Amino acid sequence: MKVLVLGAGVVGVSSAWYLAKAGHQVTVLDRQPAAGLETSFANGGQISVSHAEPWANPHAPLRALAWMLREDSPLLFRWRRDAALLDWSLRFLRECTPSRTRDNVRQIVSLALYSRRQLQALRAEAALTYDHLERGILHVYTDRRELAAASAAAAVMREFGCERQTVSVDECIALEPALESARSLLVGADYTAADESGDAHRFTQQLAARCAARGVAFRYGVTVERLQPVAGRLAGVLAGGELFQADAYVAALGSYTPLLLRPLGLRLPVYPAKGYSATVPLAPASIAPTISLTDDGHKIVFSRLGQRLRIAGTAEFNGYGMELNAVRCGALIKRTKQLFPALQPAGEIEFWCGLRPATPSNVPLIGRSSIPNLYINTGHGTLGWTMACGSAAALADIVSGRSPEPPFRFL
């Protein structure tokens, strides 16, 4: 079939790869001049099955209330007259029950494990290099209550196949010696040896090049304006003043997907969660982590990308605004200095923000919509890089009329 993919982020480009591999004729549209220039550009860099606990969990409502008045809080809701945010927030609260949390963890782990395997196979097949490290992910804790809650969540993840193991402070520092200076702050950690890290932007651009070599057509600098339905199906996509037609259409526009589909009567529970990052060029004498780390209490991740350290995290629910908040940027650097006081930048720190497409449950929306030839691949939240390959492989199966492999709640 002729398939039109809307969006050239890591999810859209991965979708194009697996669709082309399945034998389809694929075209990708994106408003940017190249692939991976929005949400995939400077994210946390983690392939993190171990991040399967959703934001919506039994502890979340009280934590969110405690953080509400802090400008530098890990999770910040900016309340305003926004019907989409209100609806999303009510759905979020419904997902905070123990039974829903457990089921959502199961869904996320299932897809993330499958996706990690797909990524590893794709990396070998396409000879991709993107500063990836296969050293696992270490979650560190500086609060005993946070550690206890995380240990309970890790036990649930292990039931579903994610080997996230609790480790002592000594074991934590043995895994990452750069934490020695922060020993007095640490109370424990857990470690997922099979998790990975890498530069999602480099991956996306290299994969786009491999897609093009395989015959995928990319049309950059083309803004999708609207979808044209006829007799209950999509008849085309108007973009850049041109009508693009195909047999099947894949909406992989991240946080913008619900805005595009709403005129068709499709209401996706996806809202933009603005995340921040800082990329630090490292001086040779820096004592910086080489293993990928997550500071769960502050919701900040650290990933080593060659001679750069990517520091990323937090979630700000504030619509589609892309302004950099100096306080939230400063919070990333402040926490980094507390954990790694001997880190020495070799140049200017680059700050960035991106809109992560979040569902209330953190479970992405993948599969065929109620419009028969329109497919959806969005809603991955903070795990777009983690789930990209698995989501794309499963979607290619669905488009091709096959049953997808992972036991996941597809549309």
N, C-alpha and C positions, 0 to 999 in steps of 0.2 A: 504493500500500500504506500501511497504518498502520505507522509506524516509531517505535520507542522508543529514544531516545538516552540513555545513562547517562553523565552528566558534563557540566557546563556551564563547563569551562575553554575555552581558546582552541581546542583541537582539537574538543571536543564541540559548541561553538556553531558553529564553522565547518562541521562535519558537518551540523548541523541546517539551516544556510543552503542548502548545496548539495543536500541531500535535498529540501527544500521547493521549491527552484528546479526540481528534476527532476519535481515534481508529486506528491510523497508527502505524506501527512498525518503531521506530526511532533510528538512530545511529548518534552520534555527533563526529566530528573529530576536534581536535585542537592541535596546535604545542606546547602549553604550558603544564606544568605538572598538571594543575587544571583549573577550570573555572574562568573567570573574571579577568585574570591577565594582560590584556593589557589596552585598552581604558576604560574599565569598572572599573579599579582598584582604582583610586583615583580622580574621577571627582568631579564636584561641588556639587553633592548631592541633586540637586533640581528636584522636579516634578513640572515643571514650565510651565503650559499653558500660563501664563502671559508673557513668553518670545517669543511670537508668531511673533513679528515683525522681519522679516528676516534681515540679514546683508545687503542684496541688497535692498536699499530703496532710495528715492530721495536725502537724505542727505549724503549717503555713499561716492560717488566719491570725494567730496571736503574734507570730513573728512579723507579719506584714503590718499589723497595727503598731508594733513597737518601732518599726523602721519608718513609719509614714512621715514623721516630722524631721527626718534626717536627710539632708541634701545629698550626703555621701553614702546612703544606705545601700545594701546589696540589691534590694528590691524596692522600687519607688513607683507608686501610683500617683499620677498628677490628676486629681479629680477635677472634672469640668463637665460641661454639658456635651456629652459624647455618648449617644445611644449605643454605639458599637462597643465601647469600653464597658458600659454598664451591663450589657447583655453578656459580654465575655466574662466579666467579673462574677456575675451570678452563676454562670456555668462553672467557673473555676471553683467557687465555694462548694458546688455539688460534687466536684471531683475529689474533695478533701477527706472523704470517709475512708476508713481502713480498707473496706472491700474494694472500692473503686481504685484506690491507690495500688493495691496489690495486683489487680487486673491490669492496670496501666503499666506497672513495672514489667509484668509478664510480656505485654505487647512490645514494649520498648526493647527489652533484652532480646527477644526473639528476632526482631528486625535488625538490631544493631549487630548481633553475632553473625547473622547471615551477611550483612553488609561488610563487615570486617573481612570475612572470607572472600567476598567478591573483590574487594579492594586489593587484597594480597595477590589474587590471581590476575587481576587486570594490570597491576604494577609490573608483574613478571612478563605478561603477554605483550604489553605495549612499551616496555623498557622506560618507565617513567621515573624521573628523579626529582624530588621536591623537598629536599632537606628532611627526609623522613627518618625517624628513629624508632626502633623496636625495643624499647627499654621499659615499657609499661608505664602506668600512671600511678603516682603516689598521692593519696589524699592525706593531708596533714591537719591536725586539730590542735587548737590552743584552749579549748574549753571542754571540760569533762562531760558536760551534758550533751554537747554536740557530738562528742565521740561515742557516747552511749547510744544516741539516736542513730548515728551512722552505722554502728555495729549491727543494730537491729535491721536496718535497711539492707546492709550487705548480706545478712543471713537470708533474706528473701531473694536477693539477686542470685545467690549461690544455688538456691532451689531451682532456678530457671536456667542455670548454666553459666553464669558470670562468676568467675573465680576471683572474687574480691576478698582478700584475707587481711585480718587485723594484724598489725605489727607493733612492736614496742618502739619507744623513742630511740633506743640504741640501734635497733634494726632499721628504723627510718633513716638515721644518719649514715649508717653503713651503706644504704642504697643511694643516698644523695649526701655526700660529705659537705657540700656547700651549705647545708642546714646546721652545721656545727655551731655557728655563731648565734643561732636562734634556739639552741637546745633548751634554755631556761623557759622559753615560751611554750614548748611543745608538751602535749600530754599523751600523744599516741598518733597512730596513723593506720591507714589500710592501703593495700597494694594490689593492683591488678596487672600481673606480669604480661599478659597477652595484649594489652592495649598499646596504642602507638601514638605518634605525633608527626606532624609535617605541615608544610605550607600549602594551604588549600588553594591559594591564588595560583601558585606555580603549577600545582596539579591540574587545575582547571584549564589553564592556558596550554599546557602540554597536551592534555587530552583533547582539547579543541583542535589542535594541530593534527593529532592522530585521526580524529574524526574527519577532518577535511581531506586527509590523504585517503580515507576510505570512501570518499564521495559525498559526505555530508556538506550541504551548502549553508554558509553562514551569511546572514544579512545584518550587518551592524549599523548603528546609527539610525535605526528604524523604530519609531515609537508605536506600539500597539494602541490603536485608538478605540476600536470596538469590534465585537463579534457580531456576525450577521447570521441569525437563525432563519431557516425556511422549513416549514412543515415539520417542526419538532426536531430538526437536526441543524448542525452548523453548516452553512453554505460557504463561509469564507471569513477571513480576518482582514479588516481594514487597518493598514499600518503604513505610516509615512505617505499617505495619500494613494496607496496602491492596494489592490485587492489580492490577497494570497488565498489560494484554494488548495484543499487537500482532501484525502479520504478520512483522515483522523487528525485530531488536534490535541496537543498536550499543554495544559496550563501549568507552567513551572515558574511563575513570576514572584515567588516568595510572598512577602506581605502585601503585594499589590494584586495578587490573584483574586481575593474577594471583591475588590473594587471593580475589576474587569467583568466578573461573573454576575454581579448583583443585578444589572439590567436584564439578565436572562431569567431572573427569579431564583437564582441559586444563592443561598446565603451560607457562606462558609464561616464557621466559628474560628476565624484566624485574626489575630490582632498583632500589630508590630510591637516587638519588645526591643527597645534600643539598647544595644550593647556597646561598650567602649573597649578600646585597646590602646596599648602603647608598645611601640617597637623600639627596642634599645640596641643600638650597635655597641658591641662589647669590645673594650680594650683588652689587649692580651693578658694583662695582669688581673683581670676581673675574676672574682670568685663568684661564679654564677652557676645555677643548676644546669645539669645536662639531661637529667631525667625530667619527664613532664610531671608537673605538680598541680594539685588543686588545693587551695586554701578554702575549705568548705565554709568556715564561719563567715568569711568575707566574700564568698562566691567569686573568687578570682583564680584564674589558671595561669600557669607559667609554662611556656614551651620553648625549647631551644631549637632555633632554626639556623644552623650553621653558626656564624659569628653574630647572630642577633638573638635577643631574648624577647619573645612575644608575651606580653602581660595583658590579660583580657578578662572581662567579666561584667557583672552587674546587669540589671534589667530595669529599664525605665519605660513605663507605660505612659506615653505622652503624644499619642497620635503619630503622624508621619513627619514630624519635624526632625531635621538633620543637624541641628546646631550642636556644637561641642560644648559641653558643660565643664567649665574649668574646675569646679569643685570635684566632680566625679573623675575627671582625668587625674587631678591631684591625689585622690584617694588611692588610685592604682599605684602611683609612685611612692606614696607614704608607706603603704603596706609592704611594697617591695624592699624599701630601705630597712624596715623592721626585720624582715626575714633574711635579707642578704645585704648587710651593711658594707661589705667589701666589693659590691658590684660597681664597676667603673665604666660609664658610658664612653664610647670612642667618638661620639658626635652627637648631633641633635636628636632628641627623642621625637618620634613621629606618633602623634595621637590621631585616632580615627574612631568613627562610630558607624554602626550599621543596624538596619532594621531586621531583626530575626522574626520570621513568621511563626507565631506561637499559637497553639491550640490550648484550651483550658486544661486538657489532660496531658499535654506534651506528646500525645500520640499523633503522628502525622496523618494527613488525608491523602490516600493513594488509591487510584483505581478509576473506574468508569463513573462518570456523573449520570444524572438523570437524563441528560441529552446523549443519545446513544454513541455519537462519534466524538464526544468531548471527554477527555481524560484529565485527571487532576494529580499533581505531584507537588504538594506543598505542606506547610504546617509543621516543619521539623524543629522549630524553635532553636535551642542552642545546639542541637545535634544534627544539623544539616550536613556537615562534613563527615560526621560519623556514619550517617544513614544513607548518604548520597548513592553509593554504588548499589547497595541492596534495594533501595527504593526504585532505582532506575531499572535494575534487572527484573524486579518483580513487575514493574509497569510494562516493560517490553513483553513479558509473558502474557499479561492481561490483554494488551493491544493485539497480540498475535493469536489470541484465542486459547492460550494454554493456562493451566492452573499454576499460579506462582508457588515457589518452593516453601518460603517460611510460613509457619503457622501464625498468621497475623490478621488483624481485623481490617481487611481491605474494604473499600467502598462497595 
